[in-house]
Amino acid sequence: MPPRRLTVSAMARPRGRDSDDESNNDNILRCLSCQEEYDTDDLGTCRECYLEVHETEEDLKSQIEDLKSKLSFLKLPSPILNPYSTDLILLPADEPSPAPIPAHKSVLVSRSPVFKAMLENDMTESRSGTIKISDVSFDTLRAFINYLYTAEAPLDNQLACNLLVLGEKYQVKHLKAHCEQHLIAGMNWDKAIENYAFAYQYNCKQLQQVSLEVIMDNMPSLTQNEYYAVLVDSNPRLIVDIYESYLIKQINSAGGIRL
């Protein structure tokens, strides 16, 4: 887009100018980049500045396309679809006779410091070529491994929670942040208390803050929320934190308490 232009009348006028000078100045337009003057009859704009902005815009577009191309090149094919060169398997430990999920040691080591410690040392998983993961379903584990290769996951609310737990457990920060943003985007009053407790448990600061803001906006309905009683039983300290945060907000809104 061409640089914006601004009339002199929009700026502070020097004192001592007569009305004719002010009227003439009202008809002057200035390029905000170089301050070159234009009359109102002139339909053009500062060509030099326009070309400079246009070149900068084209250069940024080129850089973005280059980054997209590099990301496409670096994205690895899913081992689930191409298992032939893989050198280990992962199994959901709690499922009976689960299908193995193939993977490459080098990829897991590069994506997770936990897998790195596990596979680069003389541990059972490194020797056997099999990693058993508890408290996870086959579908969640498959989505987790697929994300390590492609940085993509077909998230819904439940899968986002499940993958966030794995992201925290195996220190895959990008996955954890991706799932946290999905949960924030889908935030509403029905999910707020549950998400607040979940965020506290898995150290999701941004999700916890957004959840708390939604809760405080709905304090008259707090005890009617279906997850309120659950939280009272499971972690009453968080209920206290909610009321303390709400009280602080009220005090700040009122300008403090006068003694």
N, C-alpha and C positions, 0 to 999 in steps of 0.2 A: 504494500500500500504506500502511496506517496506520503511524504512528511506532512503533518498537520500544519495549517497556517493560522496565524493569530493577528487580529487587528490591534493597532496601537491603543485603541479605546479600551481594550481589555486590560491594559497595563496602566500603572500609575502615571498620570501626566505631570510634567514639570509645571510648577507654578509660574505665572507671569505670561503664559501664552494667551493670545486673544482668541475670540470665538472662531474667526476664520481659519486660523492655524489648526484649532482643534477639529473643525469640520473637515479640513484637508487630511489631517492625520487619521480621521475615522475611515477614510477611503484607502488607507495603506494596509497591505497585508505583508506579513513577514514570515519567512521560512523559519521554523523553530530551530532548525539545525544550524544554518549559517547566517540568519537574520537579514538576508537579502530582501529588498522591498519589492512588492508587486502592487499594481493598481487593481481595483475591483473589476475593471474591465478585462483584465488579463486572465484568461482561463487556464494558463499554464501554472507550473510550480517550478521550484528550483531544480533544474535538470540534473545538476551535479549531485545534489543530495538524493534525488530520486534514484539515479543510477547506482549510487553507493548503497542505498538501502536495498534495492533490488538485487544487487550482486551479493550482499550479505545474506539475504533470504535464500537465494539460490544455493549459496555455499552451505548453509545450514541444512537445506533439504538434501544436498548431496552427502553430507556427513551422516544424516539420519539413515539414508538408504544404504550407505556403506556399513553402518553398524548393524542394520537388519540383515544384510548379507552375511556378515561375520557370525552373527548369532545363528543363522540358519546353517552355516557351515559347521559350527561347533556343536550343534545339537546332535546327540548320538541316537542311533536307532534303538528302539526298545528291545531288550534282550528277550522279552516275552514273545516277540514276533520273530526274532532272529537268535535262537538259542545255541547255534552250532559251535560258536567259538568261546562260549562261556566256560568259566573254570570253577564256579561254586554254585551252590543252590541255597535258597532260604525257605524255611518252612514255618508256618504258624503252629506253634507248639501245642496249642490247646484244641486243635481240630483233629478229629480222627481221620487217618489216611489222607492227609492233604496232598494236593498236587504240588510238586516242587516248583519254585520260582527261580529261574536261572539268572545269573548276573556275572559280572566280571570283578575280580578282586581290585584291579587297578581303578575302576570307576568308583567303587564303594570307598576305597581308601582316599581318593581325591575329594569325595563329597562330604565325608563325615569323619571327624577326629576320633569318634568312638570306634567306628569300623577300622580306622587306621591303626589304633592301638590293638584292636582285636586280631587283625590279620597280619600285622607286621611283627608280632611277637609269637612266641611258642605257646599258643593257646590251642585248646581243643578245636575251635572253629577253623583256625589256620591249618591244622594238621588234617582235619577230616574233609575240609571243603564244604562243610554244611553249617549253616547258621540257623538256630532255632530261636524264634522270637515269640514270647508269651504275651497274653492279653491283647491279641490282635487277630482279626479275621483274615481269611485268605484274600478277600476283595480289597481290604485296606492295605495289606502288605503288598499286594500286586500294584496298587496305585502308588504306594510309596516308592517302590523300586522304579517304576516307570517315570516318576517325577525326577529321580536322581539322574536319569538319562535325558529327559526331554524338557524339564522345567514346566510341565503341563499336568493338570489334573482336572477332571470333570467334577468340580466341587458342588456338593449340596451342604446343608448345615451340618449333618451328621458326619459326612466324610471329612469336612473341614476340621471338625473337632478331633476326629480320629487321627488325621494326618498331623495336626498340630501337636498332639501328644507324642507322636513318633519324631517329629521335628525337634521337640524339646529333648527327648530321650537320647537321640543320636546327634544332637547339636547341628542340625541342618537349618541354619538360621534363615536362609532364603525361603524355605518351605514354611517354616513357622510364621514368618512375617506375611507370606502370601495367604495363609489360612486365616490369620488374625484379621487382615484387611477384608476378607470375604465375610467373616462374622460381623465385623463392624458395619459393612455395607447392608447387611440384612437385619440390623438391630431394630427391635421394636419393644414395646412394653411387655409383651408376653414372654420375650426371651431375656429381658434385661437382668433379672435376679439370677437366673441360671447362668447366664454369661458372666456375670460379676463374680460368682463363686468359681466358675471354671477359670476365668482369667487370673484370679488370685492364686489358684492351685498351681497353674503352669506359668506364672510370672509373665503375664501379658499386660504390660503397663497401659498401653493405649486402649486395648479392649476393656480393661477394668475401668479406666476413666470415662470412656464413652458410656459404658453400662451404668456407672454411678450417676452420670448426668441425666440419663433417661429415668432412672429410679427417682431421683430428687424432683424431677418434673412431674412425677406421678405419686408423690408421697401420700395423698389422701387415699389412694387405692392400694397402698403397700401390703397391708395385711390380707387383702383379697386375692393377691396374686397366688397362683397355685404352687409356686416354688418357695413362697415365704415360709410356710410350715416346715418344708424340707430343710431349708437353711437354718431355721431355728434349732432343729434337732441335730443337724450335721456339723454346723459351724456357727454357733451363736455369736462368736466374736465379730463375725462379719456384719451381723445385724446391728451390733453396737456401733461398728464403724460407719454404717450407713446413717444412723441417727446422729452421730457426732458430726459427720460431714454436712448433714442437712442443717444442724444447729449453727455450725460455723457459717454456712451460706446465708442463713437468715440474719445472723449478727452483722455480717459484712454488708448485707443489703440495707440494713437499718442504720448503718453508719456507726456501729459499735454500741456498747452498753454504757450508759452514764452511771457512775457510782455517786 
